[in-house]
């Protein structure tokens, strides 16, 4: 299966490419469902496409917000620019956007967003008839339902499905809660969700004149907050159901998240046992993991659950050279770490290794020279692990 990784900005793009993505999905400064991400200016998009294509990685741009007439007026010129860059695919949820894409960017493959809630073969076939090459399946489908949809659809239609990351409590992400509470400029359907479902709520049930607070251990309820998705132990089942591309959520996440998650899924797709890499995913910022809807009813934890993260990125390798019996690495500091700290090293194509700092990392952005017992590559990540999992 294709491994499709998020790129919320240029640094995340570099990590996705370096750690094994087959394709990346990203957005320009408008029309993407993650307006809060760093995203890409037109010039940065051109550089991103060139960088990804040099590494043999495809680029998918997102055009999946709810679009208005002023958006449609502005889209043709941008689509022609996207087409000129050689972008591989565009992810749309709107019929008008699909029509404009086919007209103004004929070399860009149309992919149908999960926002379109494709759950039936009839819907998938209709999108194919209209020119779509791929559908990103609704996140509410089970593995059995995906297999049945695959059986009923044309072979040339590709199926993509989410395999990892945050889940939305609303159907296929179509939520009005943020806009209602925070104003139209915080609308989830326009890419600016404030995530009110993650807040603490005191839910009250009124029936027959009686009030009953729904609480968890005497605290506010978190019944609206979905568990995160993790399918790294079920990739064979996704493939057997007919999924051709697995998508990692996370365009609002940092470079370390992208590197760690992409690295783990890359290793398992390439044949490594899932168990050790499932444990590796506990190190990134996440809520409790589940299999979402894939295995039946979604798994939820209604108690108060904050993000868990067991690692901090402390340095990014810029260069490395032999030095005596070991190697000397030039490292850009991202967070403080003391001399003697044991750091986890993330390198593409390698198991997670460890080294002991021979000098402290003190100032963010400052470059340091460190000794390493093995060679490091430019772009490798050094991380401090706070507790065992």
N, C-alpha and C positions, 0 to 999 in steps of 0.2 A: 504493500500500500504506500501511496505517497504520504510523506510527512510534511504537513503544512503548519508553519510556525508564525506567531505574531511578531510584528515589527512596529512598535509604537513610535519609534524614532530611529535616527541613524545608528546609535549605539546598539540598540536592540537588534537592528538589522544585521550588524556585523556579527553579533553573537549567534543569531539564528543560522547564518551562512556558515560560520566557523564550526558550529557544533552539530551540523548534519542535516539541516532542513533540505528537503527537495524543492520546496516552494515557500514563499513568504506572502503574507497578506498585510497590506498597509493602506494608509489613506493620505490624500492631500489635505489641504487646510479646510475643505468643506466636504459635506455629504457622507462622512463616515460615522459609524455608530459609536465611536469613541472620541468625541470632540475634546475631551480633557487630556488626551494623549499628546505627546510632543508632535507627532505627525510630520508631514514633509511639505516643504515649499516646492514650487515647480522646479527650481534648480536642484534641490535636494532629491526630488523624485527622479530626475534625469540621472544623477549620480548613483542613486540606489539601483536603478535598472541596470546600469552599466556594471556596477559591482556584482550584483547578483548573477547576471548573465555570464560574466567572466568566470564565475564559480560553478556554472551550470545549474543555477537555481532560478526557478520561475517566479514571476512577480504578479500578484493579484491585487488590484486596487478595489477599495470598497466604495460603493455608491448606494448604500442600502438604508439610508434614512427615509422617512416620509417626505416626499418632495412636493413643493408647491410650484406655482406658475413662474415665480421669479427664479427658482432653481432651474426649471426647464429652459428658461431663456438664456441662462448662463452656461448650461452644460455643453452645448455643441462645440464651442471654442475649446473648452478644456478637454473634451473627448478627442478632438482632433490632435491636440498636443499629446495626450496619452498614447494615441495610436502611433504618432511619429516617434515616440520613445521606444516602441517595441514591447510595451506592457503585454503580458501574456493573457490575462483574464481580468474581467471586472465583475464584481459581485453586486447584483441588483435585486431589489424587491418590488419594483414598480414597473408596470407595463409601459408607461411612457418612457422611463429611463432605458428599458430594453430596446424600444423602438429607436430612440436617439443613439444608443450605443451601436446598433447594427448599421445605422445610416452614417454616423460620423466617425466611427472607429471600427471599420470592417475587419481589421486584422486582430482585434481583441476578442477573445472568447467570452461569451456571456455565461455567467454562472448565477444561479438563482439563490438568493440568501435564505438562511433559516427563518428570517423575518416573514417570508412568504408562507410559512407553515405547510410545506409540502409533506403530506402524510399518505397520499393515495397514488396508485399507479395512473389513474385518470388525470390527476393534476400534473404529475411529472411528465406524462406524455404530451399534454397540452403545452407545457413550457418548451418541450423539445420541438414541437411543431412550430412554435413561435420563434425558434432560433437558439434556444439555450443549449449549451453543450453539457452542463452539469447542474445538478440540484444539490444544495446543502440541506439535508433532511431536517425536519422539525425535531427538536430535542426531546419531544414527548413520545417518541416511537420506541417500541421494544425491539430486541434483536429479531424476534419471530416476525414482527410486522415489516421490518426492513427486508428480510429474506423474501417475504411474500411480494412486496413491492418490486424487488429485483426480478423475481420470476415473471412478473407481469409486464415489465417495461422493456423497451428496445435496448439491444446490447450497446448501441452507440451512446446512450445516455449514461454519463458518469454519476456516481453517487458519492457524496462527501458527508461525513458525520463528525460531530465533536467527540473528542476522546478525553479531554482533560481541561480543567479550569472551573471558574466560577459559573454558577447556574443562576437563572432568573426565576423568581417565583411566578412571573406572569407567563401566559401562553406564548411561546416563541419570542419572548422578550417584548411583547406589545403591551406596555404598561403605561397607565395614565396617572399612577400614584405620585410620581415625582413632579409632574407638571401641575397637578392639583395642589400639592403642598408648597411647592417652591416657585411656581410661576411658569409661564410658557417657555421662558428661556432655559428652564431646566427640564425640558421634556425628554423622556427616554427615547421617544420615537424620532427625535432630532439629534440623538447622539450625546445628550448632556445629562444623563441620569444622575441624580444625587444619591441614589441607593437608599431611599428611606426604608426599604424592606429590611435593611441591616440594623436599623435602630431598635432600641428597646420600646416595646409597646405594652400597655396594660389593656388586654382584650376583655371585653365584658359581653356576656351573653344575656339578653333580656328575653325571658319567656314566661308568660303567665304572671307578669308583674314582679318576678323575682330576679335579682341580679346575682350573678356568680362570676367572680373574677377567675380568669384562666391564667394561672401562674406556674412558674417552675421553681420549686424550692423557695417560695416566698419572694422571688424576684420578678422583674418584668418578663413578659413572654417574648420569645424570639421565634415564634411559630412561622413568621413570614420569611425568615432567612434560610435560604437553601444551602444544603451541604455542597461542597465542591465535587466535581466529577473526576474520577480517576479510573481509566480503563486499561492501564498498562498490563494488567494480568489477564486481559480478555481480548487481546489484539487478534488472536486466531479466530475468535468467535465473530468479531467485526468483519474480518476478511471472509469468513465462511458465509456470512449474511449477504455479502455482495458489495460491501463498502470498498471503494477504490482509493479514497483519500481520507486520512484522519487529521482533524483540526485541533490545534492546541489553543485554547482561549488565553488572552492575556495582553491585549494591546495597551492596557493601562499599567502593565507591570514593568519592572525595571530590567536591566540587562542581565543581572544575575539570574533572575527567574527564567528568562528566555533561554539562557545558556543551560541551566540545570535541567529544565524540563525537556528541552529539545535533545540534549545529550542522553537522558535516560530513555526516551522513546526511540531514539536512533539505535542505541545498543540493543534494545529488545527486538526491534524490527529486523536487525541484522543477525539475530539468533542467540543473543545472550539470554540466560534465564531471567524471568521477570522479578523474582523475589528480591535480589539485592538492589535492583534499580527502583523497585517500589519503595524500599526503605530510603533510598536517596531522595525521593520526592517529598518525604517528611521534612526535609531541611528547608524547603522554600516556603514562603508565606502562603498559608492556606487555612481553610476551615476543614472540619472533618471530611474525609473522602467518602464517596459512595459510588455506586454504579448508575446513579441517576435513574432514568426510566427504563434502561436497557433490559433489566432482568425482571421487570414487573412494576409494582408500585414503587415510587421513589422513596429512598431512605432519607429520613429527616432526624435531626437532633434538636428538639425544641428548647433545650436549655441554653443558657447564656454561653456562647462560644465565640471567643475572640480569635483573631488570626493567630496561628502558631507559626513560629519561624525559629529554626535552630541554628542558622548560620547567618553571618554578616560578611559581605564582600569587603575585604580589606585592601586588596591590591590587584592591579591588572598588569600582566607582563608586557613590556614593550620590546625587549630584546634579550637574548641569552647567548653566552659564548663559553667555550671551555676555559677553565681556570684551575690549573694544577690537577688534583685528583677529582675535582667536581666541576661545577659550572657556576658562572656568575650571571645573575639575572638583573636586568634593569626593570624596576617595578614602580608604577605610578600608584601612590597611596590613595585609597578611597575612604578608609576608616582606620582609626588608631588600633595598633596591636603592639604588645610589649615584646621585648626580647625574650626568647625562650618559648613563645607561644607556638603551639602545634597547629599548623594550618592544613586544611584540605585543599588539594590542587585539582582543579577541573581542566582536563585537557581532552580534546576530541580524540576518539579512538582508543582511549586509555581508561582503565579503572580509576576510581578516585584514589589519588596517592596523597601522602603527607610529607611535609617538611617542617623543620623547626627553625624559627626565625633567629638569625644570628645578630640581628640589630633591630631596634624598635622602628615601627612605622608611626609617625607622629602627626604630620601635617597633610591634610587632604590636598591632593593635586601636586604634591612634591614627589620628585623622582628619587628613588633609593636604589642602592646596589646591595643585593642579597646573595648569599651562597645557597646553592641547591645541590642535592645529591644526585639529581638526574636532569637531563636537558628539558628546558621549557620552551614553549613556542609563543610568539607574539600573539596576544589575545587570550592566553591562558588566565584563569582566575584563581586567586588565592583567597580562601575563606576561613574565617574563624568559626568553629563549631562550639556552641554554648552548652549543649548537654547532649547526652546520648539518647537515641530513640530506639 
